[in-house]
Amino acid sequence: MTRADGGDQHPLIAEFDERDSISYEEFGGTQDYVNCVTCQGTGRISSSTSQQLVALIPYDDERLKPKRTAVYVTLAISGAVLACGVIAGLLVYFMMPRPVEINMVGFERSGADFNPDTKSLAMTFRIPLLTKNPNFSSANLTSTDGTLSFMTSQVGKVKDKQFHILPSRSMQTWQNITTTIIFDQSNHLTWIYEWCQNESARILSLNIHINVNVTVRGTVQQTAIQQLCYVSCDPQKPGSQSNCNPSPF
């Protein structure tokens, strides 16, 4: 729009200074209105009605996208179950009792007593036991008992009630078992006295049966050891070693 003034035309809009223009905020005021949350800051709504209006959210707004709540919940539950399974497996691995291995290693004669008056022979032996404790806690060897027999006759006994601690994850040799075997009139083996004097013989076969009781975490384990050992009854070799093999009996 223009206006003629002395033949000149001037635009009417030029008469208004930009400083005199009234903005939306100035027209609406700043005390009774708040910014519209869905108008990207270009509009205002009344403060008294701000809690009564429903916001219009664009279709491509980020807030309308699914949050994958079910996926996150499933992953959280799966992770918790997996963690519980791992912890339970570790507890079972470390706490479950494992069998303690006990084996007899050799059979050493420590003495021999030949009595010519009674035609009897008494020999003393030391029986070492090799123990392996694979547990993560100590085990208790509570008792050891057994018998030694020659042919069909019992010639000796093994009995030990001494308490012995087997450390965790350890392997050691326990040499606390001693026994004495006797060949005399009571078991009708007086002929062994003469037989051991013969240089071409002097070897005895002994059938050994030993029971060992071990306690691990309150669980009692019984180990049976059966060995057939060949020992020398030579009076000139008091410290001779024996040769043992698993007994077939």
C-alpha positions as CSV (number, residue, x, y, z in Angstrom):
1,M,0.0,0.0,0.0
2,T,1.3,3.5,-1.0
3,R,0.4,7.1,-0.3
4,A,0.8,10.0,-2.7
5,D,2.6,13.0,-1.1
6,G,3.6,15.8,-3.5
7,G,3.7,13.4,-6.3
8,D,5.9,10.9,-4.4
9,Q,4.6,7.5,-3.4
10,H,5.8,6.1,-0.1
11,P,4.9,2.7,1.3
12,L,2.6,2.9,4.3
13,I,4.4,-0.1,6.1
14,A,7.6,2.0,6.2
15,E,5.9,4.3,8.7
16,F,6.0,1.6,11.3
17,D,9.3,1.1,13.0
18,E,10.2,-2.5,13.8
19,R,10.6,-1.4,17.4
20,D,7.0,-0.4,17.4
21,S,5.8,-3.9,16.3
22,I,3.9,-5.9,18.9
23,S,5.2,-9.4,19.4
24,Y,3.1,-12.4,20.3
25,E,4.6,-12.6,23.7
26,E,4.1,-8.9,24.5
27,F,0.5,-9.1,23.3
28,G,-0.3,-12.2,25.3
29,G,1.6,-11.2,28.4
30,T,4.2,-13.3,30.4
31,Q,2.5,-13.9,33.7
32,D,-0.7,-15.7,32.8
33,Y,0.7,-17.9,30.0
34,V,3.2,-20.7,29.6
35,N,5.0,-22.1,26.6
36,C,3.1,-24.7,24.6
37,V,5.1,-28.0,25.0
38,T,4.0,-29.2,21.6
39,C,4.5,-26.0,19.6
40,Q,8.3,-26.0,19.6
41,G,8.3,-22.8,21.6
42,T,6.3,-20.7,19.1
43,G,3.0,-20.6,21.0
44,R,1.6,-20.2,24.5
45,I,-1.3,-21.5,26.5
46,S,-3.1,-20.2,29.5
47,S,-1.5,-21.2,32.8
48,S,-4.9,-21.9,34.3
49,T,-5.7,-24.5,31.6
50,S,-2.2,-26.0,31.2
51,Q,-3.2,-29.0,33.3
52,Q,-6.5,-29.6,31.5
53,L,-5.3,-29.8,27.9
54,V,-4.2,-32.9,26.0
55,A,-0.8,-32.5,24.2
56,L,-0.7,-33.3,20.5
57,I,2.5,-35.2,19.7
58,P,3.7,-35.6,16.1
59,Y,3.7,-39.1,14.7
60,D,7.4,-39.2,14.2
61,D,8.2,-38.0,17.8
62,E,10.8,-40.0,19.6
63,R,8.5,-40.4,22.6
64,L,6.1,-42.5,20.5
65,K,8.7,-45.2,19.6
66,P,8.5,-48.4,21.6
67,K,10.9,-48.7,24.5
68,R,11.5,-52.5,24.2
69,T,10.6,-52.9,27.8
70,A,9.8,-56.6,27.3
71,V,13.2,-57.2,25.8
72,Y,15.0,-55.5,28.6
73,V,13.0,-57.3,31.3
74,T,13.7,-60.7,29.6
75,L,17.4,-59.9,29.4
76,A,17.5,-58.9,33.0
77,I,15.7,-62.1,34.1
78,S,17.9,-64.2,32.0
79,G,21.0,-62.5,33.4
80,A,19.8,-63.1,36.9
81,V,19.0,-66.7,36.3
82,L,22.4,-67.2,34.6
83,A,24.2,-65.5,37.5
84,C,22.4,-67.7,40.1
85,G,23.3,-70.8,38.1
86,V,27.0,-69.9,38.0
87,I,27.0,-69.1,41.7
88,A,25.2,-72.4,42.5
89,G,27.6,-74.3,40.3
90,L,30.7,-72.8,42.0
91,L,29.2,-73.6,45.4
92,V,28.6,-77.2,44.4
93,Y,32.1,-77.4,42.9
94,F,33.9,-76.1,46.0
95,M,31.6,-77.5,48.7
96,M,30.6,-81.0,47.5
97,P,32.7,-83.7,49.2
98,R,35.1,-85.6,47.0
99,P,36.4,-89.1,47.8
100,V,39.8,-89.2,49.5
101,E,42.2,-91.6,47.9
102,I,44.1,-93.9,50.2
103,N,46.6,-96.5,49.0
104,M,49.2,-98.7,50.7
105,V,52.7,-98.0,49.4
106,G,55.0,-100.9,50.3
107,F,55.3,-102.9,53.4
108,E,58.6,-102.5,55.4
109,R,59.8,-105.0,58.0
110,S,61.4,-103.3,60.9
111,G,62.4,-106.3,63.0
112,A,62.3,-110.1,63.4
113,D,62.5,-112.2,66.6
114,F,63.4,-115.9,66.2
115,N,62.7,-117.8,69.4
116,P,64.4,-121.2,69.3
117,D,62.8,-122.4,72.6
118,T,59.2,-122.1,71.3
119,K,60.1,-122.4,67.6
120,S,58.2,-119.2,67.0
121,L,58.8,-116.2,64.8
122,A,57.6,-112.6,65.4
123,M,58.1,-109.9,62.8
124,T,57.3,-106.2,63.1
125,F,56.1,-104.2,60.1
126,R,55.4,-100.6,59.3
127,I,52.6,-100.0,56.8
128,P,52.8,-96.5,55.1
129,L,49.6,-95.1,53.5
130,L,49.6,-92.6,50.7
131,T,46.7,-90.2,51.1
132,K,45.3,-87.7,48.5
133,N,42.7,-85.2,49.6
134,P,41.2,-83.4,46.5
135,N,38.7,-81.4,48.6
136,F,39.0,-77.7,49.3
137,S,38.6,-78.4,53.0
138,S,40.6,-80.7,55.4
139,A,39.6,-84.3,56.0
140,N,39.9,-86.4,59.1
141,L,41.4,-89.9,59.1
142,T,39.6,-91.3,62.2
143,S,40.5,-95.0,62.4
144,T,42.4,-97.8,60.7
145,D,41.8,-101.5,61.3
146,G,42.5,-104.7,59.5
147,T,44.0,-108.2,59.5
148,L,47.1,-110.0,58.1
149,S,46.8,-113.6,57.1
150,F,49.2,-116.3,55.9
151,M,47.5,-118.9,53.8
152,T,44.3,-119.5,55.7
153,S,45.6,-118.5,59.2
154,Q,45.4,-115.0,60.7
155,V,48.8,-114.0,61.9
156,G,48.3,-110.3,62.8
157,K,46.0,-107.3,63.3
158,V,46.0,-103.7,62.4
159,K,44.3,-101.3,64.7
160,D,44.9,-97.6,65.0
161,K,42.5,-95.0,66.5
162,Q,44.8,-92.0,66.3
163,F,43.2,-88.9,64.8
164,H,45.0,-87.6,61.8
165,I,44.2,-84.4,59.8
166,L,44.6,-84.5,56.0
167,P,45.1,-80.9,54.7
168,S,43.0,-79.6,51.8
169,R,44.4,-80.3,48.3
170,S,47.2,-82.3,49.7
171,M,49.1,-85.5,49.1
172,Q,51.2,-87.1,51.8
173,T,52.4,-90.4,53.2
174,W,51.2,-91.4,56.7
175,Q,53.6,-93.8,58.4
176,N,51.9,-94.3,61.8
177,I,50.7,-97.8,61.4
178,T,52.8,-100.6,62.9
179,T,51.8,-104.2,63.4
180,T,53.4,-107.5,64.5
181,I,52.7,-110.9,63.0
182,I,53.4,-114.1,64.9
183,F,54.0,-117.6,63.7
184,D,53.8,-120.0,66.6
185,Q,51.9,-123.0,68.1
186,S,48.6,-121.0,68.4
187,N,48.2,-120.8,64.6
188,H,50.0,-124.1,63.9
189,L,52.8,-122.3,62.0
190,T,55.8,-123.3,64.0
191,W,57.3,-124.8,60.8
192,I,57.8,-121.2,59.6
193,Y,60.7,-121.0,62.1
194,E,62.7,-123.7,60.3
195,W,61.5,-122.7,56.9
196,C,62.9,-119.1,57.3
197,Q,66.3,-120.6,58.3
198,N,66.5,-122.2,54.8
199,E,68.5,-120.0,52.5
200,S,66.6,-121.2,49.5
201,A,63.2,-119.9,50.9
202,R,62.8,-117.0,53.3
203,I,60.0,-115.4,51.4
204,L,56.5,-115.2,52.9
205,S,53.3,-114.2,51.1
206,L,50.9,-112.2,53.3
207,N,47.4,-111.3,52.5
208,I,46.6,-107.8,54.0
209,H,43.1,-106.4,54.4
210,I,42.8,-102.9,55.9
211,N,39.8,-100.6,56.4
212,V,40.4,-96.9,56.7
213,N,37.7,-94.5,57.8
214,V,37.8,-90.8,56.7
215,T,35.4,-88.0,57.5
216,V,34.9,-85.2,55.0
217,R,32.4,-82.4,55.9
218,G,30.5,-84.8,58.1
219,T,30.4,-87.5,55.5
220,V,32.1,-90.8,56.6
221,Q,34.1,-92.6,53.8
222,Q,35.4,-96.1,54.2
223,T,38.2,-97.3,52.0
224,A,39.1,-101.0,51.8
225,I,42.6,-101.9,50.9
226,Q,43.5,-105.5,49.9
227,Q,47.1,-106.3,49.1
228,L,49.1,-109.5,48.6
229,C,52.6,-108.8,49.8
230,Y,55.8,-110.9,49.5
231,V,58.1,-110.2,52.5
232,S,61.5,-111.6,53.4
233,C,61.9,-113.5,56.7
234,D,65.6,-113.6,56.4
235,P,67.1,-113.0,59.9
236,Q,70.0,-111.1,58.3
237,K,67.7,-108.5,56.7
238,P,65.7,-106.8,59.3
239,G,64.8,-103.7,57.2
240,S,63.9,-105.4,54.0
241,Q,61.1,-104.0,51.8
242,S,58.2,-106.0,50.5
243,N,56.7,-106.3,47.1
244,C,52.9,-105.8,47.1
245,N,50.2,-106.2,44.5
246,P,46.4,-106.0,44.6
247,S,45.1,-109.1,46.3
248,P,42.9,-111.4,44.2
249,F,41.0,-112.6,47.3
